[in-house]
Structures are given as structure tokens and as C-alpha cells.
Amino acid sequence: MSSVKLFEGWLAETDETLMGVTTVWHKPIEADITKVVKNKKQNVVQVKSGGKVHNYSIVGVMVGGKKYDINFQKLEKTAGAGLNLYRYTEDGIEPYEVEFSELSVLLPKLAKGSSQEKIAGWIGDVYFTKI
């Protein structure tokens, strides 16, 4: 039987590895990305670049239109300069990778304050929406 972390459990976590750890990119643009909690939501990233700060909620939209927050524990830079979001699933925590090829297009737009960006996927799309 797998252990499922309840919403209340991960919402109350205070482990320093979960929030406040900043991941830095120098290419394709110099930017810092940090997990933040906004309005008790666990699906928010903060992008800092050039003295500007923008917060984005991350929402998935399945084929068929069902929306869900991509709640995550932490984020980290991959060996290939992509981004892993360690998202909460029914089975615990699972990495969701945004490959560098996608991030190299996405990150400059987020750093400039774009209102919404999308990553297309085969089972649905992931939206980064400025909040």
C-alpha cells in the first residue's frame, strides 16, 4: 500500500527544502526561480530577472478541459539545464520535467512578465499564468 500525503499534511510542511530555495539560470536569460506560497496555493513560482519579480500559478488542462493546479514540493535545475517540479501525486512526489528546449523559450517570456504562457503536452497543456 502506498503512502499518500494528505493536502493538509503538505500544506503545513515547513521544511526549508520546500520553499525559499532559489534555482538560477544564466542562459537563455539570467533569472532566479523560487517556489512561493501565494493565497495558500502550492502551485506558484516566482521569477526574478533584471530587478523585476513576477509570480506565476501553474495549472494543467487535460484533453477534455479538466483543470488542475500543479502543486509541487520543490523545484530544481536538471543536469541538462531544464527544470524539475517535484509535484504531488496520489503515489507521493513525482518529478515533472520542463526540458531546456521548452524552458529556453518559456523562461525569457516569464522573466519579462508575460501574462500567460503554455507548454503543450500530449495528455494536456500546462499554463503559467501571472498572478
Order of alpha helices (4+ residues) and beta strands (2+ residues): alpha-beta-beta-beta-beta-beta-beta-beta-beta-alpha-beta-beta
